[in-house]
């Protein structure tokens, strides 16, 4: 029951701020975007919120791929040595 009230209160705050303005805020969370998508009746806003969720997920995937690639490079000793020489210069 408490979480339903929390969600309703959060959605009301997002509505008062303006759903589109909230969606376009740089730091909006995936949770808020999902809440907007689930609670709004405006199909355009729902589509934009879903696109933003996909964008956030894509960015997270790309960031994890980059971290994995760097970790893989560092595990190769001769490449790691060259990398640290370049960074140190």
Buried (B, 14 or more C-beta within 10 A) or exposed (E): EEEEEEBEEBBEEBEEEEBBEBBEBEEBEEEBBBBBBEBBEEEEBBEBBBEBBEEBEEEEEEEEEEEEEEEEEEEEEEEEEEBEEEEEE
